[in-house]
Amino acid sequence: MSCCIQIDSFKVQQFYALILGVQMKSKKIKTVGVFLGLILAIALAIAGKTENADKTFLSIATASTGGTYYPIGVGLANVWSNALKEDKVQVTGQSSAGSIENIDLLKKDEAQLAILQSLMAVEAYEGVRNFEGRAYKDLRSISMLWPNVEHFALMNSKIKDGTLSDIAKTRFSVGPQASGTEQSTLIILKGVNITKKDISSEHLGYADTISAMRDGRLDGGALPAGVPASAVTDMYASGVPARILDVTDTQLNEINAVANSWFRFVIKADTYPKQTKPINTIAQPNILVSINSIDEKLVYNLTKAMFSNLPDVHQVHSSAKYISLENALKGVSVPLHIGAYKYYREIGVEIPDYLIPPEATSITNSGSANVSSSTN
């Protein structure tokens, strides 16, 4: 019995030694494997660094993934990356909190391109309102992308001449508090000499505005959006006795005297149910911007690639159909980037004096521009 016990113990010791040996070999193999893996990783990193050494990487700041800014920004990034592949330019889209954060990202060089609400671009460039005392003179425009169309809805019982003047002395929603809608609406109303004291103001969202009008609790509201706007479609389709107000040329000029961000926009007849006549309203553009330190040739190529590949650009999003040379400078108020400026001059786009970049030193009689790139 004791012999058997000794034999079993001996076998156990042999087995333990065998296991220990295997473990030691396994550890050595793992060590060698880790070492080889590190060498491979370093080699790949060096190869990747060498491959990307002459590439240009750009980021375009957009907004939240649920809106229009993000898909258009990402779509444009893909168009540029494909079109400028031979130039080794790679663009990616990044989400953000929107226009105000996008300006901060540009300042920090965490983005080299951005989509901004035109009003925010003007405020940043001039150092007013949200950017009081913090003028960002390095900001440069590239192109208008698509418009936010102003829809000022008002009950028929309150309409006199059918323009913005009719909003005075009504119960009117200017948009949710601290929203872009509220800010732009108050600027527009200021342009036509209407303040919050002249109305009984509410702060409702789009759907709630139409619902309150339907229930008789509200006379009207501001509903800026792409065309067609779903809330406005609901208003007309559900029989709310209301219409969208017109904006006169004089009113447009007065509004732009406060903040030069809007342009004429005509909503065609039959865009909405039972809307039998065109609506002469205004729109504020969402614009593509950069900063003056970004390379002139690079921005020239980006601008040219966007307009040379419009079929691809228009497939990015339904709102991207507005991107065209005809619309390129509509509502743009911040000076152009010198690269975009050179492209527009080259193809004969008429450029207002206020969009000529400070970097443009002179314009010859032949129509070409002598320019010097910014060194800021």
C-alpha angles and dihedrals in degrees: 000000000000090000091055089049092052092048092050090048091050091051090048090053091049092049091048091051090049092051091047090051092050090049091051091049090046091053090049090050090048091048091051090046092052091047092050090046091054091050090050092048092050091048092050091047091052091046091048092047091050091047093049096039093101097035123109114222120197134178126206115206114218128160137260118337092242096063137067099262095068101051092043092048093048091044093052089047090056092047091051094045091052096042094046098039092117089053087053094238117151121186128188131186122231129195121235144161091273139257101346094048090043090061089051090050090053091051091052092045089239086125129026096192131034144177113232138179103250092235091056091049091053092047091050094046094047097037097235137135107347089019099040109166092001104090112178103208093170090072115112133184126229106176148329109257109185136336135249100216118215114235112186104186120197134173114254091237090065098046118110110155096001096242136104090279088076091069093076115105094013135116098256135174113222094186135269115324116273091007128134087244092059094047096048092043093053091049091051092048090048088056090060093042097257120131133179087266089063094057139041094245127208129185106220136148121244100267092042090051093057091043091053091048090050091051093048094246095113136036098207150320148208115263110175111182146122118291122292097033111200094219091053091047088054091049094055097037095049093051100248103169094237142101142200114264125236123236116219124220090248091052091049091053091047091051093049089050086066096042120354098222110108137081136186116281126179118205103211121235114270093024085121130032112278091002099133099168133055116259116224102211136140136249137207116217130230103223139202112234142176135171131266095250093064110104115275096222091047094055090043089056093045092051093046093046092052094052094039091057102043095140088060092042093052091054091059095079138338091253091054089074087084091065105106141125089254090060098033098108101026109132093354110140106163114087117267124255108257091242093054090043091056091049094051092048091048093057095040103255111160109241122200115231093245090061095053105111119239087238091068104094101184146347120223125218089251089067096249121122128232104211140177120205119239116258095197 
